[in-house]
Amino acid sequence: MHVLTGVRRDAAPARTPAPGWSVAEAASGAEHAAYRRLRRDVFVAEQGLFAHDDLDDLDDDPRTVVLLARASDGTVLGGVRLHPAPEADGSVRGRDIGWWRGSRLVVAPGARSVGHLGPALVRAACARAEAEGALRFDAVVQAANERLFTRLGWRTRASVTAHGTPHVVMDWPIDRVQRLADATKAALGRLLDPLRAGVPAGYVGDDAAPVPGADGLVAACDAILPSMVERDPEWAGWCAVLVNVNDLAAMGAHPVGLLDAVGARDASFARRVLRGLGDAAAAWGVPVLGGHTQLGVPAALSVTALGRTDDALPRPVPGGGGRAGDVLRVTADLGGGWRPGYTGQQWDSTSHRRPEQLRAQARVVPALAPTAAKDVSMSGLVGTTGMLAEASGCRAVLDVAAIPTPADARAGDWLTCFPGFAVVTAERPSAAAHAPHAVLPDHVDTARCGALTPGTGVGLRWPDGVVTEAVRHTVTGMGPA
């Protein structure tokens, strides 16, 4: 609450009186009306920026959020709105692509001497934008307020004229993707370097690997988070198969067998894990060849999968086979929805699918015949793209608006979640612009949505041509494959 009400974080609570105001979302018609009256008083009557009123279509967009600073007696002292960024002509953008904008920041004349009220509204808008799944948040700010926004951490991008008055376009830096990549992958390079000598040439950083001396045989291994096993044992068992067959599919291989290792506090709990694992194995049509089960221990689950590369491919497709100039493609199953209890983190596109649909997903990479491929992991779609680019010795730039995205998922969530089935591939520019849908499963969507370029990291390109940095450096530190 200190951030929202404007109390300095370094202030001594015992000496600093509680402010006589607070920031909260406008919840009633009367509150919205009070905010609009204040805007008219300031932007029309006081500043003369508008002739009659400052209302626009964004006020009627149901996604628009209004945050108000209210005195203890309910009087509206100020407000700000935030919303999906409009189209270039100012009209409401139909699909939320993760680009949000703050606007109509206003403080009543009599409240401008109240300390930190304006900054508190700005901070609250930044926090709410990130909560709405924004990966880009900007504002067109009156030039006189540039210094205030700069002190709050905003960055100036351009000087413009709006409503006949000097303004600046400013960006609030959002590091959601970078934080996820750092938390899940950044330590891998240093951690795994002692084992690098054993990795088959050209496959450093891949989730699966060709088995030496066994032509076409590919092996993969994944462990499930112990907290997930404890919380949802059947789903953990299902996912242990899912992530492994996805790893094989990214290399153009179909599964031929599984080995499991299960730890559980008792037989009843182990049975639940194995039920989910067995259901998934049956759905994908892959036998469980053996494994190990230990009772009387904390929950643990890992699965090893063996697969055979598709005959149409000359070798397993590496994650690091791309080069600068290659086009990036995302192919994903957009069906399903958020797994209960994992909203914004795990998209369940598989548990409702028929076995033949799940098994058909192994055809995607052979049909595309890409230069590089990686299935989307827990580092999310953007982070996984960064790993493909790193292994290829390149930088990646993704066109956000072109990425296949479920209608019911916020863009920021979709680009950072585990999506069930999604694969990022690189292909030469001379490849067909449109994937051969006749040989792709009917339930997946596919689109070209970016490119590999010289450099490192991942940039997100927005419809106005601006590129924001999602990943500022390599993801894993393993370097080129």
C-alpha positions as CSV (number, residue, x, y, z in Angstrom):
1,M,0.0,0.0,0.0
2,H,2.9,2.4,0.5
3,V,3.6,2.4,-3.2
4,L,0.0,3.1,-4.0
5,T,-0.6,5.8,-1.5
6,G,2.7,7.5,-2.1
7,V,4.4,7.1,1.3
8,R,8.2,7.0,0.8
9,R,9.6,3.5,1.3
10,D,12.5,4.9,3.3
11,A,10.3,7.0,5.6
12,A,10.0,5.9,9.2
13,P,6.5,4.6,9.8
14,A,6.4,6.0,13.3
15,R,7.1,9.5,12.1
16,T,5.2,9.7,8.9
17,P,1.4,10.2,9.2
18,A,-0.8,8.0,7.0
19,P,-1.9,10.0,3.9
20,G,-5.4,11.2,3.8
21,W,-6.0,9.5,0.5
22,S,-5.6,6.1,-1.3
23,V,-5.6,4.7,-4.8
24,A,-8.1,2.1,-6.0
25,E,-9.9,1.1,-9.1
26,A,-13.1,3.0,-10.0
27,A,-15.9,0.6,-9.4
28,S,-19.1,2.5,-9.9
29,G,-20.7,4.8,-12.5
30,A,-20.6,7.7,-10.1
31,E,-16.8,7.2,-9.7
32,H,-16.2,7.1,-13.5
33,A,-18.4,10.2,-13.9
34,A,-16.4,12.1,-11.2
35,Y,-13.2,11.2,-13.0
36,R,-14.5,12.4,-16.3
37,R,-15.7,15.7,-14.7
38,L,-12.2,16.2,-13.3
39,R,-10.7,15.6,-16.7
40,R,-13.0,18.1,-18.3
41,D,-12.2,20.7,-15.6
42,V,-8.4,20.3,-16.2
43,F,-7.9,19.4,-19.8
44,V,-10.7,21.6,-21.3
45,A,-11.3,24.5,-18.9
46,E,-7.9,24.9,-17.3
47,Q,-5.4,23.8,-20.1
48,G,-7.5,24.3,-23.2
49,L,-6.2,21.0,-24.8
50,F,-9.7,20.1,-26.0
51,A,-12.6,22.3,-27.2
52,H,-15.5,20.6,-25.5
53,D,-14.5,17.4,-23.8
54,D,-11.7,14.8,-23.9
55,L,-13.8,11.7,-24.2
56,D,-12.8,9.1,-26.8
57,D,-13.6,5.5,-27.8
58,L,-11.1,4.2,-25.2
59,D,-13.5,5.4,-22.5
60,D,-16.0,2.9,-23.8
61,D,-13.6,-0.1,-24.1
62,P,-14.6,-2.6,-21.4
63,R,-10.9,-3.4,-20.9
64,T,-10.0,0.1,-19.9
65,V,-9.1,0.4,-16.2
66,V,-9.5,3.6,-14.3
67,L,-7.5,4.2,-11.1
68,L,-8.6,7.0,-8.7
69,A,-6.9,8.8,-5.9
70,R,-9.7,9.5,-3.3
71,A,-9.7,11.4,-0.1
72,S,-10.9,9.8,3.1
73,D,-14.3,11.3,2.5
74,G,-14.5,9.9,-1.0
75,T,-13.7,13.0,-2.9
76,V,-11.8,12.2,-6.2
77,L,-8.4,14.0,-6.1
78,G,-7.0,12.5,-9.2
79,G,-7.0,9.6,-11.6
80,V,-5.5,7.8,-14.5
81,R,-6.7,5.3,-17.1
82,L,-4.9,2.4,-18.7
83,H,-5.9,0.3,-21.7
84,P,-4.7,-1.7,-24.6
85,A,-2.8,0.7,-26.9
86,P,-5.1,1.9,-29.7
87,E,-4.5,1.5,-33.4
88,A,-2.5,4.1,-35.2
89,D,-5.7,6.1,-36.1
90,G,-6.7,6.1,-32.4
91,S,-9.4,3.5,-32.7
92,V,-9.8,0.7,-30.2
93,R,-7.5,-2.3,-30.9
94,G,-9.5,-5.5,-31.3
95,R,-7.1,-8.0,-29.9
96,D,-4.9,-7.4,-26.8
97,I,-1.4,-8.1,-28.0
98,G,0.3,-7.2,-24.7
99,W,0.8,-3.5,-25.5
100,W,-0.9,-1.2,-23.0
101,R,-0.9,2.5,-22.6
102,G,-1.5,4.9,-19.7
103,S,-3.4,8.2,-20.5
104,R,-5.5,11.0,-19.0
105,L,-3.4,11.3,-15.8
106,V,-5.1,14.2,-13.9
107,V,-4.8,15.7,-10.5
108,A,-7.3,18.3,-9.1
109,P,-5.8,21.8,-8.8
110,G,-6.5,21.8,-5.0
111,A,-4.7,18.5,-4.6
112,R,-1.5,19.2,-6.4
113,S,0.2,20.2,-3.2
114,V,-0.6,16.8,-1.7
115,G,2.8,15.0,-1.7
116,H,3.3,12.0,-4.0
117,L,-0.3,11.8,-5.3
118,G,0.7,12.1,-9.0
119,P,3.6,9.6,-8.7
120,A,1.4,7.2,-6.8
121,L,-1.1,7.2,-9.6
122,V,1.7,6.5,-12.1
123,R,3.2,3.7,-10.0
124,A,-0.3,2.1,-9.5
125,A,-0.8,2.2,-13.3
126,C,2.5,0.5,-13.9
127,A,1.7,-2.2,-11.5
128,R,-1.8,-2.8,-12.9
129,A,-0.5,-2.9,-16.5
130,E,1.9,-5.7,-15.6
131,A,-0.9,-7.5,-13.7
132,E,-3.0,-7.2,-16.9
133,G,-0.3,-9.1,-18.8
134,A,1.3,-6.2,-20.5
135,L,4.8,-6.7,-22.0
136,R,4.9,-3.1,-23.2
137,F,3.5,-0.1,-21.3
138,D,3.9,3.5,-22.6
139,A,2.4,6.9,-22.4
140,V,2.3,10.2,-24.3
141,V,3.2,12.7,-21.6
142,Q,3.0,16.5,-21.6
143,A,6.6,17.7,-21.9
144,A,6.3,19.5,-18.6
145,N,5.9,16.2,-16.8
146,E,8.8,14.4,-18.5
147,R,11.1,15.0,-15.5
148,L,8.6,13.5,-13.1
149,F,8.2,10.3,-15.2
150,T,12.0,10.1,-15.6
151,R,12.4,10.1,-11.8
152,L,10.0,7.3,-11.6
153,G,12.0,5.1,-13.9
154,W,10.4,5.8,-17.3
155,R,12.5,6.3,-20.4
156,T,11.9,8.9,-23.1
157,R,11.5,7.5,-26.7
158,A,10.5,10.5,-28.8
159,S,9.2,14.1,-28.8
160,V,5.9,14.7,-30.4
161,T,3.1,17.3,-30.6
162,A,-0.3,16.3,-29.4
163,H,-3.3,18.5,-29.1
164,G,-1.1,21.4,-30.2
165,T,1.2,21.0,-27.2
166,P,4.7,19.5,-26.8
167,H,4.6,15.9,-25.5
168,V,7.0,13.1,-25.1
169,V,6.5,9.4,-25.7
170,M,7.8,7.5,-22.7
171,D,8.2,3.8,-21.9
172,W,7.9,1.9,-18.6
173,P,10.5,-0.9,-18.7
174,I,8.8,-4.3,-18.2
175,D,11.3,-7.2,-17.5
176,R,8.8,-10.1,-17.0
177,V,10.4,-12.2,-19.7
178,Q,14.0,-11.4,-18.5
179,R,13.1,-12.4,-14.9
180,L,11.6,-15.7,-16.1
181,A,14.7,-16.5,-18.2
182,D,17.0,-15.6,-15.4
183,A,15.1,-17.7,-12.9
184,T,14.8,-20.8,-15.0
185,K,17.8,-20.9,-17.4
186,A,20.5,-18.4,-16.7
187,A,22.6,-20.7,-14.5
188,L,22.7,-23.6,-16.9
189,G,25.8,-22.6,-18.8
190,R,28.1,-22.6,-15.8
191,L,26.4,-25.5,-14.2
192,L,26.5,-27.9,-17.1
193,D,29.8,-26.9,-18.7
194,P,31.7,-29.8,-17.0
195,L,29.4,-32.2,-18.9
196,R,29.6,-30.5,-22.3
197,A,32.2,-32.8,-23.7
198,G,29.7,-35.7,-23.7
199,V,27.0,-33.9,-25.7
200,P,26.8,-34.9,-29.4
201,A,28.3,-32.2,-31.7
202,G,25.7,-29.6,-32.8
203,Y,23.2,-30.5,-30.0
204,V,24.4,-28.4,-27.1
205,G,21.4,-26.9,-25.3
206,D,18.9,-29.3,-26.7
207,D,16.3,-31.0,-24.5
208,A,16.9,-34.3,-26.3
209,A,19.9,-35.8,-27.9
210,P,20.9,-38.4,-30.5
211,V,22.1,-41.6,-28.9
212,P,25.7,-42.3,-30.1
213,G,25.9,-45.5,-32.2
214,A,22.2,-45.9,-32.5
215,D,21.2,-44.4,-35.9
216,G,18.0,-42.3,-35.6
217,L,17.5,-43.0,-31.9
218,V,16.9,-40.0,-29.7
219,A,16.7,-39.8,-25.9
220,A,15.1,-37.2,-23.6
221,C,14.7,-36.8,-19.9
222,D,12.6,-34.5,-17.8
223,A,11.9,-34.1,-14.1
224,I,8.6,-32.5,-12.7
225,L,8.7,-29.9,-10.0
226,P,8.2,-31.7,-6.6
227,S,5.7,-29.1,-5.5
228,M,3.6,-29.8,-8.6
229,V,3.8,-33.6,-7.9
230,E,2.6,-32.9,-4.3
231,R,-0.2,-30.5,-5.4
232,D,-1.6,-32.4,-8.5
233,P,-0.1,-35.9,-8.7
234,E,-2.3,-37.1,-11.7
235,W,-1.5,-34.0,-13.7
236,A,2.2,-34.3,-12.8
237,G,2.1,-37.8,-14.2
238,W,0.4,-36.7,-17.4
239,C,2.9,-33.8,-17.8
240,A,5.9,-36.1,-17.3
241,V,4.9,-37.9,-20.5
242,L,3.8,-34.7,-22.3
243,V,7.1,-32.8,-21.8
244,N,9.2,-35.8,-23.0
245,V,7.2,-36.5,-26.1
246,N,7.4,-32.8,-26.9
247,D,11.1,-32.9,-26.6
248,L,11.3,-35.8,-29.0
249,A,8.8,-34.1,-31.4
250,A,10.9,-31.0,-31.6
251,M,13.7,-33.1,-33.0
252,G,11.4,-34.8,-35.5
253,A,11.1,-38.0,-33.5
254,H,8.1,-40.1,-32.4
255,P,8.2,-41.9,-29.0
256,V,9.0,-45.6,-28.8
257,G,9.3,-46.1,-25.0
258,L,9.4,-44.5,-21.5
259,L,11.2,-45.2,-18.3
260,D,9.9,-43.6,-15.1
261,A,11.3,-42.9,-11.6
262,V,8.7,-42.1,-8.9
263,G,9.2,-41.2,-5.3
264,A,6.1,-41.0,-3.0
265,R,5.2,-40.9,0.7
266,D,3.0,-44.0,0.3
267,A,1.5,-46.4,-2.2
268,S,-1.7,-44.5,-2.4
269,F,0.0,-41.3,-3.5
270,A,2.3,-43.2,-5.9
271,R,-0.8,-44.8,-7.5
272,R,-2.2,-41.3,-8.3
273,V,1.1,-40.3,-10.0
274,L,1.2,-43.5,-12.0
275,R,-2.4,-43.2,-13.0
276,G,-1.7,-39.9,-14.7
277,L,1.4,-41.2,-16.2
278,G,-0.3,-44.3,-17.5
279,D,-3.2,-42.4,-19.0
280,A,-0.8,-40.2,-20.9
281,A,1.3,-43.1,-22.1
282,A,-1.9,-44.7,-23.4
283,A,-3.0,-41.5,-25.1
284,W,0.3,-41.1,-26.9
285,G,0.5,-44.8,-27.6
286,V,4.0,-45.3,-26.0
287,P,4.8,-48.1,-23.7
288,V,6.3,-47.7,-20.2
289,L,9.3,-50.1,-20.5
290,G,10.3,-50.0,-16.9
291,G,11.6,-47.7,-14.2
292,H,11.9,-47.4,-10.4
293,T,9.5,-46.6,-7.6
294,Q,10.5,-45.6,-4.1
295,L,8.0,-45.3,-1.2
296,G,8.5,-43.4,2.1
297,V,10.2,-40.5,0.5
298,P,9.3,-36.9,-0.6
299,A,7.4,-36.6,-3.9
300,A,9.6,-36.9,-6.9
301,L,9.0,-37.8,-10.6
302,S,11.2,-38.0,-13.7
303,V,10.7,-39.7,-17.0
304,T,13.2,-40.7,-19.7
305,A,11.8,-41.1,-23.2
306,L,13.3,-42.9,-26.3
307,G,12.2,-41.9,-29.8
308,R,13.0,-42.7,-33.4
309,T,13.6,-39.9,-35.9
310,D,11.2,-39.6,-38.8
311,D,12.4,-41.3,-42.0
312,A,11.9,-38.1,-44.0
313,L,14.6,-36.3,-42.0
314,P,18.3,-36.8,-42.6
315,R,19.1,-36.4,-38.8
316,P,17.4,-35.2,-35.6
317,V,16.6,-31.5,-36.0
318,P,18.9,-29.5,-33.7
319,G,17.8,-26.5,-31.6
320,G,20.9,-24.6,-32.9
321,G,20.7,-25.2,-36.6
322,G,19.5,-21.7,-37.5
323,R,21.5,-18.8,-38.9
324,A,21.0,-15.0,-39.3
325,G,18.3,-14.4,-42.0
326,D,16.3,-17.5,-41.1
327,V,12.6,-16.9,-40.6
328,L,11.0,-17.9,-37.3
329,R,7.7,-19.8,-37.1
330,V,5.5,-20.7,-34.2
331,T,3.2,-23.8,-34.4
332,A,0.9,-24.4,-31.5
333,D,-2.3,-26.0,-30.3
334,L,-4.4,-23.1,-29.1
335,G,-7.3,-25.3,-27.9
336,G,-8.0,-25.9,-24.3
337,G,-7.6,-23.5,-21.4
338,W,-5.6,-22.7,-18.3
339,R,-5.1,-25.7,-16.0
340,P,-7.1,-25.0,-12.8
341,G,-4.8,-23.7,-10.2
342,Y,-2.2,-22.7,-12.8
343,T,-3.8,-19.7,-14.5
344,G,-1.3,-17.7,-16.5
345,Q,1.4,-20.4,-16.0
346,Q,0.2,-23.7,-17.6
347,W,-2.1,-23.9,-20.6
348,D,-3.7,-27.4,-21.0
349,S,-4.1,-28.1,-24.7
350,T,-3.7,-31.8,-24.4
351,S,-5.9,-33.5,-21.8
352,H,-9.1,-33.0,-23.9
353,R,-7.5,-34.1,-27.2
354,R,-8.1,-37.5,-28.8
355,P,-5.2,-39.9,-28.9
356,E,-4.9,-39.6,-32.7
357,Q,-4.6,-35.8,-32.4
358,L,-1.8,-36.1,-29.7
359,R,0.1,-38.6,-31.8
360,A,-0.2,-36.5,-34.9
361,Q,1.8,-33.7,-33.3
362,A,4.9,-35.7,-33.9
363,R,4.4,-35.0,-37.6
364,V,4.8,-31.2,-37.2
365,V,8.6,-30.9,-37.4
366,P,9.1,-33.5,-40.1
367,A,6.4,-31.6,-42.2
368,L,8.1,-28.3,-41.7
369,A,11.6,-29.7,-42.2
370,P,13.2,-26.7,-40.4
371,T,16.8,-25.8,-39.9
372,A,16.2,-25.6,-36.1
373,A,13.4,-26.4,-33.7
374,K,12.7,-26.2,-30.0
375,D,9.5,-27.1,-28.1
376,V,8.3,-24.3,-25.7
377,S,9.4,-25.1,-22.2
378,M,8.9,-23.5,-18.8
379,S,10.9,-20.4,-19.9
380,G,8.0,-19.6,-22.1
381,L,7.7,-18.9,-25.8
382,V,10.0,-15.9,-25.8
383,G,12.6,-17.5,-23.6
384,T,12.5,-20.7,-25.7
385,T,13.0,-18.6,-28.8
386,G,16.0,-17.0,-27.1
387,M,17.5,-20.5,-26.5
388,L,17.1,-21.4,-30.1
389,A,18.7,-18.1,-31.1
390,E,21.6,-18.6,-28.6
391,A,22.3,-22.1,-29.8
392,S,22.3,-20.8,-33.4
393,G,24.7,-18.0,-32.5
394,C,22.1,-15.3,-33.3
395,R,19.6,-12.8,-31.9
396,A,15.8,-13.3,-32.4
397,V,13.2,-10.7,-33.2
398,L,9.5,-11.7,-32.8
399,D,6.6,-9.9,-34.4
400,V,4.2,-9.9,-31.5
401,A,1.0,-9.4,-33.4
402,A,1.8,-12.4,-35.7
403,I,2.3,-15.0,-33.0
404,P,-0.6,-17.5,-32.8
405,T,-2.3,-16.8,-29.5
406,P,-5.5,-18.2,-27.8
407,A,-8.4,-15.8,-27.7
408,D,-8.8,-16.4,-23.9
409,A,-5.2,-15.9,-22.9
410,R,-3.5,-12.6,-22.1
411,A,-0.6,-12.0,-24.4
412,G,1.9,-11.6,-21.6
413,D,0.7,-14.9,-20.0
414,W,0.8,-16.8,-23.2
415,L,4.3,-15.7,-24.1
416,T,5.7,-16.7,-20.7
417,C,3.7,-19.8,-19.9
418,F,4.1,-23.5,-20.5
419,P,1.6,-23.9,-23.5
420,G,1.0,-27.6,-23.7
421,F,2.1,-28.1,-27.3
422,A,4.0,-25.3,-29.1
423,V,7.2,-25.4,-31.1
424,V,9.4,-22.6,-32.4
425,T,11.2,-23.4,-35.7
426,A,13.6,-21.6,-38.0
427,E,13.5,-22.0,-41.7
428,R,15.3,-20.5,-44.7
429,P,13.6,-17.5,-46.3
430,S,13.2,-19.5,-49.5
431,A,10.9,-22.0,-47.7
432,A,7.2,-21.8,-48.5
433,A,5.7,-18.8,-46.6
434,H,2.7,-20.9,-45.8
435,A,3.2,-24.2,-44.0
436,P,1.8,-27.3,-45.8
437,H,-1.4,-27.4,-43.8
438,A,-2.4,-30.6,-45.7
439,V,0.2,-32.5,-43.7
440,L,-0.1,-30.6,-40.4
441,P,-2.6,-31.7,-37.8
442,D,-5.9,-29.9,-38.2
443,H,-5.9,-28.7,-34.6
444,V,-2.7,-26.7,-34.7
445,D,-2.1,-23.1,-35.8
446,T,1.1,-22.0,-37.5
447,A,2.5,-18.7,-38.6
448,R,5.7,-17.0,-39.5
449,C,6.3,-14.4,-36.8
450,G,9.9,-13.3,-36.7
451,A,13.5,-13.8,-37.8
452,L,17.0,-14.6,-36.6
453,T,19.4,-11.7,-36.9
454,P,23.1,-11.0,-35.9
455,G,23.5,-10.3,-32.1
456,T,22.1,-11.8,-28.9
457,G,18.9,-11.8,-26.9
458,V,15.3,-11.5,-28.1
459,G,13.5,-8.3,-29.2
460,L,9.7,-7.9,-29.5
461,R,8.6,-6.0,-32.6
462,W,5.3,-4.1,-32.2
463,P,2.9,-3.0,-34.9
464,D,4.3,0.6,-34.8
465,G,7.8,-0.8,-35.6
466,V,9.2,-0.3,-32.2
467,V,11.4,-3.1,-30.9
468,T,11.5,-3.6,-27.1
469,E,14.1,-5.8,-25.4
470,A,12.5,-8.9,-23.9
471,V,15.8,-10.8,-23.3
472,R,18.9,-8.6,-23.2
473,H,21.5,-11.3,-23.5
474,T,21.9,-15.1,-24.0
475,V,19.4,-17.2,-22.1
476,T,21.5,-20.1,-20.8
477,G,25.0,-19.0,-21.2
478,M,25.8,-22.3,-23.1
479,G,26.5,-20.4,-26.3
480,P,26.3,-21.7,-29.9
481,A,25.7,-25.5,-30.3
